[in-house]
Amino acid sequence: MKTYINFLMKKAIFIVMILSLISCTPILEKKYDETLQEEDLVEVAKQISPEELQLLKEYILEKNEKGDVYLKIYTYQELLNMAKYAKIAEEKHRQAEEEKQKIIKENTELLCNKKWKTIQHEFIVPDYADESSDSAYVFSVNEKVLTAMADARRKIYSSDGTYKTLLRNKESSTGTWEFTDTDRIVETRPEESPSLYSNVRIRGMKEPTYILDIIQLDKDALSYTEKQVSTYAPTHNMVTYIVMVAN
């Protein structure tokens, strides 16, 4: 009987010790429990700053709204660390985006409201006969043709996202454009030459889209490589290299 009583006493003492250890666990080392969140955060507030508490609350709320089921595997300290990291990453992204928009604004000012004429035009076609190499064929537009085209034709970009081409100072076509990065322009153009399908509008087909990767842009010169990415025909790999000057 004594042995049994001693056993019960030892068991009771062990349980009390476990409960004591649990109750003494620092709140920040406790794993997140949605059912005890309000009570836990009251205790957490005693160990961190008001700014950190607000950051932690916002982080937990955001994750819950997104249905994150993994919150419960993290302690409040770990959640606070992740919230701080997310805040730093968000701030870095904001600063990078601001810098990007600043450069785009500067480039827009350089690009717009000028007449640009082409002085160099080359077609770069991959060597399909040798798929294992990076070799390509380069075709330059005939100098006389290019000179006549440049003398007769101009292109003007406007800050409202449209552009127009002039042929002997008369508008010949219009399109839209936008900077999608500091050195990249995407243009949507009309078909510029007659074709079998020029008078046929097929549902779902869009106007040709071109990506212009800028090599140089200043107040006097514009050079870029150009690739057509959305056409009535399948996309091809030919790249055009163009140099223009402000005129």
Secondary structure, 3 states (H helix, E strand, C coil): CHHHHHHHHHHHHHHHHHHHHHHCCCHHHCECCHHHHHHHHHHHCCCCCHHHHHHHHHHHHHHHHCCCCCHHHCEHHHHHHHHHHHHHHHHHHHHHHHHHHHHHHHHHHHHCCCCEEEEEEEEEEECCCCCCCCCEEEEECCHHHHHHHHHHEEEEECCCCEEEEEECCEEEEEEEEEEEECCEEEEECCCCCCCCCCCCCCCCCCCCEEEEEEEEECCCEEEEEEEEEECCCCCCCCEEEEEEEEC
